[in-house]
Amino acid sequence: MELTGDSFIYLDLNEHSMRDKTTAQPMNVSAVNRRTLLKGVGAGAAMGLAGCMSGGESQGTNDGGGDSGGEESTQTPAGELNRGGHLRLSAIASADTLNGWQLDSKHERLIIQSLNSYLTWMKPDLTVGPDLATDWEANEDATQWTFYLREDATWHHNGDRVVAEDIAATANAIYAEDSTAAGKGSLGPLESAEVVDDTTVRFNLSASDGLIPRRWARTVAPIYPADVIENRRDEMATTDFGSGPFELESFSAGDETVLTPYDDYYLTDEDGNQLPYLDKVTITQLPDTNTQVTSFRNEDVDILWNASRSQWDRIKSASGVNSKRIDASGFTVIQMRSDKPPFDDNRVRTAFKLAVNRSALLNGAASGLGTVAYDNPIGPAYPGHSDVPERTQDLDEAARLLEEAGYGESGDPIELDFYAPSSPSKVLDTTVIAAEHFNQLPNVTINVQQQSYDNWISNTWLNAQFYTSWYTQRPTTDTLLLQVWHSEGSWNEAHWSDEEFDQAADAARSAQTEEERNEHLATCQQILHERGPSVISFYIDALTAQQEYVNGFDPYPTQKWVRSQQVSLGDDAPTQ
């Protein structure tokens, strides 16, 4: 389930006023193939060329989380740089469109982020650096953001420069009244985007938002040409209209996509080497995880960027493989609808929280690949996490609370249907294991109801009294708090309302310093632990693996990015 949406955090930008901009003038690259030029010069000359292409010293606004403007650089892979080679990636889900505003699978994300550019770029540590924008700043109350654009980015399909008109057209189209774009509403409170000049675009907001640069680095916000948006939008599903590191050689929906490097891509590494390093990237759809892992072990796939938990032992035991576990803080969540009995009583909600064996849930639903959680949706891998008291299984105390609330052995029985989709497996497994724990409570009967995903999302999600859902963490820490647990949140799954929580969440949204924001976030997390409507038993690690001959692959905890442009292959790669 891919759920989108961000909330708003405010920052102390009082010391930052609108300032005069001086933009370095890049060399004219339209008349020369940059990749060909770099192949013909030495390393010293390449570094000099990179300096000419740079957008100058970083002048960006700091949001307290490391997000700043300035020229992007990527780390050169260890050892001698190898150019060329064929990188082979795979995905299970189908890729049915090249329209980056209508993403529906991780496979499609892989393709879009390789073909397209973004206003800013999310880094593996979830801070933000420059992409099409090299610098940005906000007005005093962060209701207006101005982005300053590079001058050397060009479109694959016609070689024209990417200009402010394209950024404004993209933003306005995503937020149009009739828009069905996945990013609509999740990229900040945008009222309009306007062109200042060819290299300057301004976002006008309906409310303060200090994290606009971070929001526009999301995978749902690729930039498209203004003329395509206006006149050729129906072609976006099948045609490459990007300005990113790779261009399209072939695309077969539901099968295979082949990408080749865009010769005039604008980014270089920190040593001035032209990106990308590779000659080709192939993304192949495979039928299942078993086939995917077998292909990886046979060196027919080079990177598992979203490795299967069920196959993890096979993956990490393969020879010539580097595997990695990353704290990621995704989770499954059991939602107890709190506007109806019995979960309108916090004593019942707490009893159900005390009934579960969290280690057993982590081991059974996530193969032990994660960390035990105590009903707090913000995991330790993310900024703003606050420790809450541990909560271990205590059936005696749970029974006492039920009895006190009028249920339990001498009170009214509790019999509930407990819903879960058949996939992903971690959600169904969470439901089945937790039901066994709940059924140990006196006079409680929980019946698991397995549904197809389509049935679950259409009928159960946001409606049922008792069900399991799941989320991946968002780059902005407060997103899920406001979307899922705020009384006015659009995904308030448990129909929960708590005035103190709402006030703390709203205060976090309007906080102007990191310290103040984290204070309010800590209050939110404590309230959810004490009287929230949700059982969150574990955080799930992100799993990745790569062949030893792969260099420069830097995995993300969100598992939503693969920066193929910084990957190179060693001499021993079978496709080098």
N, C-alpha and C positions, 0 to 999 in steps of 0.2 A: 504494500500500500504506500503510495507516494503522496504524502500530505504536505502541502505547501503553506507558507504564510509566515510573516514576521511581525513582530511588534516593535514599538518605538522606544528608543532610549535617548535621553538627552545628555549632552555633554557641556562642560564649561568651556565655551568658546569666546568668552567676553574679551580675552586678550587678543583675539584674532580679528582684525578688521579687514575689510576688502583692501587689497594692496595692488599697486601697479605691477604688471607682469612684463617680464622681458623674456621672450622665447628664443632659445638658440636656433639658428637657421641651419637645418640639416642640408647635406649635399643633395643635389638633384639626382635622384636614383631612377627616375622614370626612363632614362635613356640607356641604362646599363643593367644587365642581369646581375644582381648582387651576389648570388651564389657563384656564378661563373667568375666574377671578379675576385671573390675571396679564394677560390681554388687556384687562382693564378698569382697570388701574392704570398709573401712570407708572413710569419706570425706577427712580426713587428708592424708591418703594414696593416694587417688585419686589425690590430689593436688601435692603430691610428684611425682607421675607418670607423671602428666602433665609437671612438670619441666624437667623430663628426656626426654620427647618427644619434648621439645621446641627446636627451631633452634637457640636460643641464642639472644643476645641483638640486637636490630634493628640497622642496618648499612646502610640502603637504601638511595638512592639519593632522595632529595626533589625537586619536580618540581615547587614549589611555590604554588601548589594547594592542598597540603596535601597528595600527593602520596608518600609513603615511604615503604621501605622494613621493615621486622620485623615480629615476630610471630603473627599470627592472633588470636584474641579472640572475642567471641561473648557474648553479655550480657545475664546473667542468667535471666530468667523471674522473675518478681516480685513475692514475696511470696515463699513458699516452693516448691522446684522443684518436678514436677510430671513426672515420666517416663511412657512410654507406651501410649496407645491410638491410635486411627485411625483418621488421618486428611483427610477430604474429600474436594477436590477442584473440580472445574468445568471449562469448557471452551466451547465457542460456535463453534469456528473454529475446523476443523478436524485435527487430528494428524495422519499423514500417513507414517512417517519415524522416525527411531531412529538415523539416520545419522545427527549429529550435524553440519556438513558442508553444509547441504542442507535444512536448516530451512526455512519453508514457513508459519508458523503460531505461534501465541502466545501459543497455546496448546503444540506444539512441543517444544517450549522454556522451558515450565514448566518441561517437561520430561527430556530434555537433561541436564539442569542445576542441576537436582537432581541426575542423573546418573553419570555425568562427572565432571572432575576437569579442572581447567584452570590454566594458568601460573600465573596469578594474579587475584584478585577478586575485582570487583567494589562494593563500599560501598554505602549505601543509600544517603550519602551526595555527591556522585559522585567523591569522592577521591578513591584511590586504595590502597589495602593492599595485603599481601601475600596469596598465595594459594600453588601451587606446588613449586613456587619460594619463598624463604624466604628472599632473598636479591638480589639487582641488582645495577649495576653502568654502567655509560657510559664513553667513552673516551672524550677527551677535546672538540671535536666538535660534539659530539652526533651522529657520524656516525657508531658507534659500541657499542652494548649493551651486557653486560655479566650478565647472571642470575645464581644464586647459588640455588640449589634445595634441598628440604628436602629429607631425606633418609628413611622415614617411610610410604610413599604412595605406595599402591599396587593395582594391577589390579583385578577387580572382577572375571574375567573369569579364571584366573590361579594363582593368588596370587603372581605373580612376582612383583618385585619393579619397580616403574616408574623411569626411568633414562633419562639422557640427550639425548640419542639416540631417545627416543620417542618424546621429544620436537622438536628436529631438524627435524625428519621425518614429524611431523605434519606441521611445518612451511613451509618446502620445498614442501610438497604435496599441501598445500593450494595455494602456489604461483607458482606451476608448470605451464608450458606454456599451457597445455591442461586442466587445472583445471577449474571446474565450481563452485567451492566453493563460498558460499555467502560472505566469508570474504576476498576473493582475492582483493587486491588493497586497502582495507580499514584498514589494520593492519600495515600501515607504508610502506616506500619505501624499502622493504626487497629484497636484492640480494641473500642472502644465509644464512642458519643457520648451524653452525658447532658444533660438540661435542669437548669439551676440555677434560673432563673426565666424569665419571658417574654422577657427581653432578654439572657439570658446562656446560652451553650451551652459545654460542655466536651468536648474530644476526649481520650480516654485511649489512649495508644500502647503498643505492645509493645517499642518501642526508641526511643532519642532521635532526633528529627528536627527540625532547626531551620528547615526550609523549608515547614512545613505551610501557612502563609498563601499561599505561592506555588503550591503544588500544588493548592489548592482554588480557584484562579483558572482552572484549565484548562477547556477547552470541554466536557470530558466530565463536569463536576460541576455542572449546573444544579440549583437548589433547587426542590423540589415540595412541595405542601401535605401535611401528615401524613394528613389524612382521605382524600385522593386515593390516596396510597400504600397506605393500608390497605384502602380500599373500592372504588376506581375505577381501579385500575392498568391495566386492559385498555383504558381510554379514552384513555390518555396518547398513543397513536400518532396520534390524530385530533383531539384536543381541546386547546385552549389553556388550560393550567393554570399560566401564568407570572405573574410580577410585574414584568416588564421594561419597557423604554421603549415597546414597541409591542404591540398586541393583534391577534388574528387576525380578518381580515375574510373571507378565503376561502383554502382550501388544496386544490389538486388534485394528488395524487401524480403525479410525473413530468411536470408541466406548469407551473403558475404558482401563486405564493403572493402574496396581497395583505395588507399590514399597514397599520394605522392607529395614530396615537399614542394611548398610554394617558393619559387626561387627568389621572390622579392619580399619574403617575410621580414618584418622590421626589427625583431629582437635578436641580439647576440648574447653569448655567454659573457662572463666577467672578464675573459681574456680576449674578447673581440671575435670569437669564432662564430660564424654564421649558424643560426639555428633554422631548421632542425638538422641533426646529424645524419639521420636515416635516409635511405633511398626509397623506402616503401613501408607502409603499415597495412596489414590485413586484419580485419575484424570479422571473425567467422561465428555464425550461430551454431551451437552444438545442442544436441537433444536433451542432455541431462548432465548433472554434475559428475557422475561416474565416467561418462565419456570425456568430459572436460579434463578431469584429473588424469585419466589414462593418457590423453594426448599430451598433457604437461609432462608426465613421467617419461614419455617417449620422445621428448624434446620437439614436439610438433606445435607446442604453445610455449611462449617465452615468459609470460607473466600471468599469474593469477591475482588480479587486483582486488577481487572480492571472493576469497577462497571459501569453500564449503566447510562448515563445522563438522558435518558428518563424515567428511573425507579427510579431515585434518591429519590424522595419523598416517594415511597413505602419502599425503603431500610432504610432510616434514621428514618422513623417512626416506624419501627419494634421494639418490645420490646426485651430487652436483647442483644442489638447490639451496637457496637462502630463503628461509621462512621467517615471518615476523608476526608477532601479536602486538596490537596497539590498543591502548585504552581508548575506547570510543564512546561509551556511555549511551548507546542505544538500549532499549529495554522493551519488555512486554509489560502491559499494565492491565490489571483486573479492575474493572470499573463497577462500582456499586451505586446504582441510581439512588440519589439521596433525597429526592422529593417524594418518595413513596416508601411505605413500610416494607421491610423492616429496617432499611438502610437510612431512613430519616433520623434514626437514633445513633449518635456517635458511639455509644457503648456497643452496639451491634457491629458497626464498622471496625472498631478496635478489636473486638473478639475475632473477627475474620482475619484481621492482620496478624493477630497472635496465633492463629491456627496453623499458619503455613510454616513449613520447614524450608527456609530460604536456600540453604545449601543443597538440599535435595532438588529444589526447582532449578537452581543454577546447573547442577550436574545433569539433571534429566532433560531439561529443555534447551540448554546451551552447551552441552557436553563439557561443562566445567570451565569453559573458555570465557571467563569474565570475572566479575567481582560481586559479592553479595551487596544488596541495596536495602535500605530501610524506609521505603515509601517516599523517597525524594527523587523527583524527576531530573534533577541536575546532577550529573555524575562527576566524580573527582577529576576527570580528564578535562573539564571545561572551566573557563573563568567564571567566577561567581559561585562556585560550589561551596556549600557550607555543611560541615559535619552535623549530623543529627544523632540522637542516642541509638545505640544498637537495639534491635528488637528480635529476640529469639522466640522459637515456638514455645508456647506456654498454654497448654490445653486447659489446665485447671483455672487459670485466670480468665481465659476466654469463656469457660463455662460459667464462672461467677458473674461476668459482665452480662452474659445472655440472660441469666436468671434475674439479675437486677433490672434488666430492661423489660421483663415480662415474658421472656422466651425460655429456652432451656428445658431442663428435665421436668419442671413443674409448671411451665408456662405454655404459651402457644407454640405450635410447631412452626418451623421454617422449612418450606419446600419450594425450591426455585429451579427453573431451567437456566442452565449456564452455557452461553453460546460462544462458539469459536469457528472461524473459517478453517477449511481443510489445509490451507497453506497461507503463509509460510509455516513450516512444521513447528518452529519454536513457539508459535502462538497456540496451536492445538495441544502441543505437549505441555505447555504451561497450564492450560485449562484442565487437562486430564489429571495431571499430578496434583494440582491445587484442589480439585474436586475430592480427591481421596483424603486430603487433609481436612477439608471442610466437613466431610461426612463423619469425621471422628468427633465432631461436636454433638452434644446431647440434643436430641429431638430436631436434628437438622438433616434434611435430605436434599442433595444437590444432584441434578440430572444433567449430564453433558449433552449438548445438542450441537452436533457438527454440521456445518453448512458449507455450501460452495462459496467462494469469495464473492461472486456476484450477488448472491442472496444476502450474504452478511453485510456487504457495503450498502445495499439498497434498502434492507429492512431492519437489520439489527443495529448497525452503527448509529449512534446518537439517539436511538429509540428504546432498546431493550433495557430491562431492569438489571441484568447481570451478565457481563460478557468480558472477553479479553480482547484488547487492542494492542497496538505496538507503534513505536516511534523510533526514528533516529534523531540524534540531537542536531540542532541547528547552529550555525556559526554565531548567532546572537543568542546569548544565554537565556534571555527572558522570553523568547518566542513561545515556547510551549506553555510556560506559566500563564501567559495572557490568552493564548488561543484555547487551551484545554481546560484550565481551572478557574479563570476569571468568570464571574457570573454572566458577563456579557460576551464571553469568548464564543467564536463561531463554531468551535469544536468542543463545547462543554458537554462531554460525553456522559457525565454523571448527573447533569442538571443540578450541580452543586452551587450553593451561594453562601459566601462567608464575607461579611462586611469588612472585617479586619484584614483578610487576605486581599480583597479587592483594593483597599486603601494602600496596602504595602506594595502591591503590584503596580498600581498607578504611580506611586511615589518613585518606584524604581524606573519606571518609564520616563519620568520627568526629571530624574536626578541629573545634576550637572557635573559630578565628579565620579570617578570609579569607586572611590571609597564609600561615598554616599549610596551609590547604586547597589553595591554589594551588601551594605547594611540592610537595605529593604529586601533584597533577594533572600538574605538569610532569614528574615522574618517570614517570608513566603514559604520557604522550605520547612521551617519549624512548624508552621501551622498545618501544612500538608501532612507532615509526619504525625502530628497530634490528633488532628480531627478531619483530615482530608478523606475523600471518597475512594481512594485508590490503593491497591496493593501492588507495589513495585518491589520485586524480590531480588533482582540482579541487573547489572549492567553488562552488556555484551561487548566483548573485544572485537576489533576489526582484525581480520586475518588476511595476510598477503603472502605471496611466494614468487620467487623469480629464479630463473636459471642463473648460475654463477657467472655466466658470460655477459649478463645484462648489467649495464652501468647507468647510473643517473636516475633510476626509478625511485621516486620519493613518495611513499604512500600517504594518503590522507586519512585521518580518523573517521571522516564522514563517508569514505569510500565512494565519493561522487566525482573524483577527478583522477585522470591519468595524464600527466604532462608528457606525452610521447615526444615532444620536440626537444626535451632535454635528455632523452634516453639514447645511449649508444651501445653497440654490440662489440664484444671482444673478438680477438682473432680466432678464437676457438668456437665461435657461434656457427651453427650449421648453415646459416643464411648470410654470413658475412661475405 
